[in-house]
């Protein structure tokens, strides 16, 4: 791996890590929301079929 640029400000890597963490958290929340909607749709369909 390449060495970090010694002239680069130290804050840049912290912002990059924070951005990656935010992206991962939003992605997980999106997956949970999609899974919840799919489970809700399956529950509605099975409830309608049982009537």
C-alpha positions in Angstrom: 0.0 0.0 0.0 1.1 3.5 -0.6 2.3 5.7 2.2 0.0 8.6 3.2 1.0 12.0 1.9 3.0 13.7 4.7 1.8 17.1 3.5 -1.9 16.3 3.6 -3.9 17.6 6.6 -4.7 15.0 9.2 -8.5 15.8 9.2 -9.1 14.5 5.7 -8.8 10.8 6.7 -11.1 11.4 9.6 -13.8 12.9 7.3 -13.3 10.0 4.9 -13.8 7.4 7.7 -16.9 9.4 9.0 -18.3 9.4 5.5 -17.8 5.6 5.1 -19.4 5.0 8.5 -22.4 7.1 7.6 -22.8 5.3 4.2 -22.7 1.9 5.9 -25.2 2.9 8.5 -27.6 4.3 5.9 -27.2 1.2 3.8 -28.0 -1.1 6.7 -31.1 1.1 7.6 -32.2 0.9 4.0 -31.9 -2.9 4.0 -33.8 -3.2 7.2 -36.6 -1.0 5.8 -36.8 -3.0 2.6 -36.9 -6.3 4.6 -39.6 -4.9 6.9 -41.8 -3.8 3.9 -41.3 -7.3 2.3 -42.3 -9.1 5.5 -45.3 -6.8 5.9 -46.4 -7.5 2.3 -46.0 -11.3 2.9 -48.0 -11.1 6.1 -50.8 -9.2 4.3 -50.9 -11.7 1.5 -51.0 -14.7 3.8 -53.7 -13.0 5.9 -55.8 -12.3 2.8 -55.3 -15.9 1.5 -56.5 -17.3 4.8 -59.9 -15.5 4.7 
